[in-house]
Amino acid sequence: MAIDPETQQIVTGTHKLDAEFDRARDLDLLIEDHIYRLAGSFLFVLDACDVRRIYLDANGSKSLVYEPRSGVAAATTPLLLTAAEYDERFDLDLYRGLLLDQHGWFPAGMTAHRGVRRLMCNHYLDLDTMAPIRHWPRGEIEEVADVDAAIATIIDETRRIIQPLQASGRASMALTSGNETRLMLACCRAFHGEIDFVTVDAPGAKLDVTRASELAKRFKLRHRLLPYRQADDRGARAWQMRVGHCVTGSNMTMHPSVESLNGRIFLGGLGGEIGRGFLWLDSQEDTGIDETGIVSRLKLPQHPRLLAEVREWLEPLQHHRSLFLLDLAYMELRMSCWAFCQSYAMPSQAEVNPLICRKIYAAMLSLPPSVRRNNGMIFRAIQQTWPELLALPINRYGDWRDRARIAGEAISDPRRAIRKIRQVGAVRLGALFSGRGSR
């Protein structure tokens, strides 16, 4: 589902491009100007100018897998392989090595099946060679001098994307205690009373439920609490098959909770993490970045095959600034692979993440690091459009309950706490022994 922010229309049927492909001197620039001005969740297939390519949207939110040997691509692995091949080529050693049974996933274009690859965002698939080719970024993202103008661009573009979806009468927007849903709410100030907001009353989501309910009451939002429903074994297996056995986690077990949204458009907050340097941790522009550090930041095991894949991904990007490299790692190695291998897990729902848009990403990436750290971009954007929303803290209660919550989470899910400790420890240790030249 593509959205044209300029006209504030959902793209349906034929979408005419005012461009002459056969006369283009720079095909990538033409694609950037005419395709990546669109937001939403989509694939773009180009068959012109003697080239055949498949492009993803700004973060690959409609995933694509492909088999170079046969020259075939598909939405998800079960559509690419026969049932017998699916079983025969399942890479059990890698599946176990990446701890899929402990909320793991396959990053860097890897999949659970030998010979099958996932296309990462910012790359197109050349259908003649079956090779992934990077087409973005075209250069460094220059730091802006006018921070308020860049933040205004993020707000305005987000609003222009959400408004036609809301006007369709079929959209439901996530509302949690988190950063991105608060930002999206702020962007919708002019029509916030018309939106259907939803929160899942899931185990461990007490803060989300509490804060969403408080926001709804204080700002007169139309809000629904969706009761938690856990998938049975058959439902969990079907979910895993649709994602090609490339990810596990809470969505695998809780997906029946959102089945009431079938036939609707779910608006999520993925993508806003780019504006707050999600993988930066304690890094600076001169921090050495290598494959072991990236894997540590992703909270994945130092598996030799994974390290080799990340090393190969990193090699042509050595010239980029350290923080920008980490932004690309988040977009390509994690979001494209972890979040959006789930693109087809709920086939009766359309999902759009309004913050995923080239113009919004470029604006986020252009902000100075001092603005992006500590969720500064989020706070400044909310202050600029609807400051009253900050009266209720983001991602915390703001009282004694926060200490109790942290302790409770560590007790209920010790493996997650251990992964976080290892992540921070490994990154800080790496920073002690790395320098700019170690990249």
N, C-alpha and C positions, 0 to 999 in steps of 0.2 A: 504494500500500500504506500504509494508515493504522494507527497503533498507539495504543492507549489506555494511557498511562503509569500511570493510576490503577489499572486492573485488570491491567496488564501482559499485555494480549491484543492479538493482531493482529486488526484489524477485518475480518471477512469476512461476506459475505451481508448481511443487514439489520442496520443499526445504528440503534437507536431513540433519538431525542433526547427527553429529558424536558423539553419546552418547548412552549409554545403560541404559535406564530408569529402567529396571527391576533389575539392580544391584546397583542402586544409593542408597547410605546411607543417603544422604541429598538431597531430591528432590528439595527443594527450591533453594539450591546452584546450582544444575544442571540447573534449569530453568534460574537462574540469569546469568550463564555462557553462555548458548546456545541460549536463547531467547532474553534476554535484551542486548545482543551485537548488536542486530538489532535496527535500527532507523525507523522513519516513523510513519504511522498511521495504527494500526492493532489490531486484537483480536487473542489470542492463545487459542485453545481448547485442553485440555489434556484429553485423554481417555486411560490410561495405568496404570500399577502397581496397579490395583484395585481402582484407584481414577478417578474422573471425575470433571474437573475444567475448568473455563474460566478465563483467565488472560487478562488484559488490557495492552496497551503499557505504556511507562514511565510516561505519564501524563493522560492516559485514553482518548486519543483524538478520539477514536472510542467508543462512549458511549454505555452503556448497562443498561437496566432496568430489574427488575425481580419481580415476585410475589411469595413470600415464600409459601403462602397457596396452590397454584396450582402447584408449582414446575416448572414454565415456565419463561424463559428469552427471551428478544427481544431487538432489536435495539432502539425502541422508544415505548412509551405507546400505541399509536393507533394500533400497531401490537400485543399488549398483551391483549387488552380488546375488547369486542364487542362494537358496536356503543352505544347500550343501557347502557352497563356497564360504558363506558367512561363518559357518562352524569351523571349517577346515583352516581358514586363514585368520581366525581369532588369535591374537597375540597374548596368550595367557601370561607369559613371563613378564611382558611389559605392563600388562594390566595390573599385575600384582606389584611390580616394581615401582609403579607410580601411585601406589596405595589407593586404588580406586575404591577399595572397601572401607577407606577412611576419608571419604569426601574428596578423593583425588579427581584428576581430570587429565586430558591429553593436550598439552600446549604446543605452540610452535608448528602448527600444521600437521601434527601427528594424529593418528587415529588408532582405534583398537584392532585394526585389521592390516595385515601385511599387504603392501602394495597400494594402499588407499591413503590419499592425502586430503587435508582440508585446506581450502584456499583462505589465506589470511587477508584481512582488509588492507587497503592501500596497494593491493596487487590485483592485476587482472589475469585470467587464465587464457593463454593463447591456445585456441582449439586446434591449431595446426601442429604445434609442437608439444602440446599438453604441459607447457612450462608456466609456472607463475612468474609474472614480471611486475616489478615495483613501478608504480606510476605516480605515487605521492609519498612524501612531500617533494615538491619540485625545487625546494631550497630551504634555507633557514626561515623560520617564522620570526620576523623582526619584532622586537619589544616596542610596545606603544608608549607614547608620551602621555596621551590622554586616557587615563584609566577609566574614568567615568563614562567616556564615550564608548569604550570597548564593552563595558558592563551593560550599558544601555543597548548595545547591539545584541548581546546575549538575551536580555529581557524581551526586547521587541521581537526577535526572531522566534523565540520560544512561544510567545503569545500568538504569533501568526501561524505557527504550526498547530497549536492546540485548538485554536478557535474553530477552524473548519471541521475538525474531528468532533468537537463538542456540539457544533451546530447540526451534525448528522443525526443526533439523538441516540446514537449507539455507543457512546464512549463512557468508560468508567475509569477514573483516575485513582492510582494508589495514594493512600495517605498513611504515613508512618510518623515516627519520631525523628526521622533522618533528614539529612541535608538536602537531598535532591527533591524529595516530595515537598519540602517547605519552599524551596526555590520555585518549583512549578506552580504551587499555590499562589505565591506572590505575583508571578507573571500573569495569573488569571484574575487579578483583583477586579477588573471591570465586569467580569461575568461569573464570579465565583459562586453565586447563588444558584446557577443553572447547571452546575456540574454534579455528576453522580460520583461521590468519593467512596472508596471501599478499603477496608482493613480486614485482614484475616486474623481471627482470634486463635492463633497457633500457639503451641507450647513454646515458652521462651520469649513470647512477643508481648509480655505484659506492658512494657514501656511503650511500645508502638500503639497498643490498644488504648492505654491511658491518655497518651498525648494526642492521638487522633480524635478521641472523644472530646477532650478539652478544646481542641481547635474547632471542632464542629460546633460545639455549644457556644463558644465565645464569638465566632465569626459567622454563625448562622449558615453552616454548610449542610448540604444534603449528604448524609453520611450513612453507610451501611456497614454493619459488622458481620462479616461472613463467618459462620461457625466452622470450626476445624473438623475436617474429615480426612481420615488416614486411608491411603490406598491399601487394598489387600494385595496378596502376593501376585495375583494375576494382573492387577492394575500396575503394580510396580514393574513387573516384567515387560508389559506392553510399553510403558514409558521408557524403559531402558532400551528396548528395541528401536523405538522411534528416534532416540538420540545416538544410535549406533554403539551403545555401550561405551560412550566416551566421557561420561560424567555421572557422578552419583550426588548425594546430598539431599537436603530437605525437600527440594522440589519433587524429587522422585516419590516421596511418601505423602506429601501434603497436597498434591495437585488436584485431588477431588474437591478440595475446599473452594476452588475457584470455578468449578463446573457451572455454577449459576451464571457465570459471565459468558458462557458459550453463545456465539452469535453476535457478540459485542466486540468493541475495540478496547483493549486494555492499554492504558497509558502508564508506562513505567518511568522510573527516574534514572535508568542506566545512562551513562555518558557524562554525567556531571562530575564524576571522579577525576576526569581529565583536568577540570578547572581547579583542582585542589591537590595536584601532584601525588596521586594515590601511592605510587611506588617510591617516592623520594626518600621517606624515612629521614635519616640524618645526613643526607647527601648535599653536596654543594656542586658548583659548576666544574670544579677541578677534581671531583671524586672519580677515582678509577672505576670503570665499569667493565666487568668481564662476565663470562657465562655463569660462573659459580655464584657471583653476587646476584645476578638476575634470578637464578633459580631459587636462591635463598629468599629473595623478596617475594617470589611467587609462593613461598611456603611449600615447596615440593622437594622430594628427595634428590640428592646429587647422583642421579642415575646416569651412567656413562652415555647411554644413547640420547637422553635428554640434553646433557651437556653438549654433545656433539651438534645436535640440532640448533641449540641456542647460539653456539659458537658460529655456526654457518650463517645464521640470521644476522648476527652482530657484525660480521666481518665487513660488509660493504657500507656500514653505517658509522664507522670509526670516526669520521670527520665531524659528526654532529656533537653539539654540546651535551654534557653528561645528563642534565635534567631533561632535555628534550629526548635523549635516548631512552630514558626511563618512561617518559610519556608514550613513546612509540611501543615500548615493550608492553605497557599496560594495554594499549589499544589492540595490538596484534597478537601477542603471545597469550594474553589472558582473555580479554573481552571477546575477541573473534572466536576463540576456541572454547573457553569455559562457558561464557554466558550464551553464546549463540549457536553452539552445537545443539542447544535446546529449542531452536527456532520452530521445530515441527513437533514438539512434544505435546502441544495442545492444539490439535488440528482444527478444532471448532472455534478457536479464538484468533483474532488478529491482534498482534501486539505492536505498538509503536512507542518508541522512547523519544519524546520530542527534543531532548537535548542532544541526540545524535544527528548531527547536521554539520556539513563542512564549514559553513559560515560561523556557526556557534563554536565549533572546535577551534577554528583559526583565531577567533576572538579570545577564547580561553587561553590558548597557547601563547598569545601575544602579551598577556599580562605579566608584569614583573614577578619574579619568584616571591618577593616580599609580600605581594598581594595574594598570591595563591596559597602560601603556607597557612597552616592553622585555620583552614576553611575561610580565609579572608574573602575570596571571591563570592562565596555564598552569602556571607554576612553583608557585604557591600551591596550586592544585588538586591537583597531583601530590604535593606535600609533605603535603597534608592526608589523602590516601588511600593512597599507596604511594610514600613518599619514596625508596626504594631504586632506583626507576627513573631517578632523576636522576644516578646514579653514571656513567651513560653520557651524554655531552653530546648535546644536541638540535641537529640541523642542522649539526654540525661534528664533525670527528675529535677535536679537542682537542690537536693536536700540529702538527708541521711540515707535515703533509699538507694542512692548511687553506689555507696560502698557495699551495701548488702547485695545489690545486683551483681557487682563484679565478683564478689566471693561466691555467690550462688552459681554463676555461670562457670567459674573454674571448677566447682565441685561437680556440677551436672555434666560438663563436657571437658574433662581434663586434657584430652588429646588436642583439642583446639587451643587451649591455653599453652600447652607445651609447644605446639607449632608456632604460636606467636612469639614465645620467648626465644625459640631457636632462630626465628626469622630476624628479630631485632639483634640478637647476639651475633649472628653470623654477619649481618650487614655492618655492625659497628666494628667487629674484628677485622673484616675485610678493609674497612676504611683506614685502619691503622697501618696496613701494609701496602696500600695501593696508592698510586699517584696517577697523574694525568697520562703518563706514558704507558701505563700498564694496560690500557685499552687495546 
